[in-house]
Amino acid sequence: MFKVGAAPFHFWLCDVYEGAILPVTLLFASAPKVVLFSVFLKLCCFVLYDYNTVWVNFIGLSALLSIIVGSISGLYQKRLKRLFAFSTIVHAGFVLLALLAFSIDASKSLILYISIYFVLTITLFSILMNAAVTTTVPPKYLINYSSIGSKNYIFAITFCLVILSVAGIPPLAGFFSKLFVLISVIGSQYYSVALITIFFSSISCFYYIRLVKILFFAEKNCKNDI
């Protein structure tokens, strides 16, 4: 749980994301998560199958805490990598929800979620590394991306599509990954868990939409918000 950055073991994650250079942050955010969640799946569905009544409540509590903490804390972030760190915590919560559902369909949704998350993470950080190379101002703060849509339209549109997919906006891939997890949770009769997840996922969409607003509509004023 500590390695995947799930709440309440997530406190190290934001500082590591913020302090590391972009290629290292990409490494932390992609490959280890895929491997660790694969190990989680094998442990829960094979090794500890007969003890699911013991670990399922802990998994469910951590999943809800991850979604709540990541959604609320992300609203106050002005630094881009810290924002994506809290986004990663939310994604960890969704993967744990698939484990909570504990069914064949849930396992399939978990594999789909990890696959889409892996591709989106690589794409997102590739865009950020491109921005770090091609701009004179280090893209550290959200406000550094002000009105970039008027200067590099293709970059802004690509960035928007990726972050909206991460947010789970239909008809993008991130929406279907979250949808199938929620369907698995509802199929396992965790109705209250599904409602809480939908509510806080809607809240987390705000900071992605705010980033879209900054890309296209914010005035160029880098220093005031720093």
C-alpha positions, 0 to 999 in steps of 0.5 A: 500500500505504501509503494502504490501511494494509497491513503493513508500511506501516501504522504511521501508521494507528493514530495517525491513527485515534486522533488524529482526531475520529470523522467524520474517522476515518470518512472515512479508514476508508471512502471512500478505501479503496473508491477505492484498492482499486478502483484496485488491482483495475484495476492488477493485473487490467488494467494489470499483468496480464502482470506478475503473477508479479512483483507477486503474491508481494509482494501475498501477503506483505503480505496475510499480514503485515496479517492477522498484525499486525492480529490479534495487535496488536489483542489488546492494545488498550484504546482503541476507535479503535486497536482498529478501526484494527488491524481495518482492517489485517486487512481490507486483508489480506483484500482483498489476498488476493483480488488474490493469488488472481488470478481472475474469482471472486476479483475478484467476491469482492473487490468483494463484500468492499469493498461489505460493508466499506464498509457495516459501517464507516459503520454502526459509526462511526455507532453510535460518533458516536451514543454520543459525542453521547448519553453524558456520558463520551467513548467513548474506551476499551473500558471506557467501554462497560461494561454499556451493555446494561443501560441501552440494550439496542437500542444494545448489540444493534445494536453487537454485531451490527455488530462480530460481522459485522466479525469474520466470525461466521456467518450475518452478512454479514462471514462471507460476504465472508471466506468467498468470499475464502478460497474464491478463495484455495483455488481458486488452490491457495494452501492454506498461505495459507488455513490461516494466514489462518483461524488468525489470523482466529480469533485476531482474533475474540477482541477482538471477543468481548471487546468484546461481553463488556464491553457486557453483562457487565463492571462499570462501572469506567471509571477503573481500566482507563484 
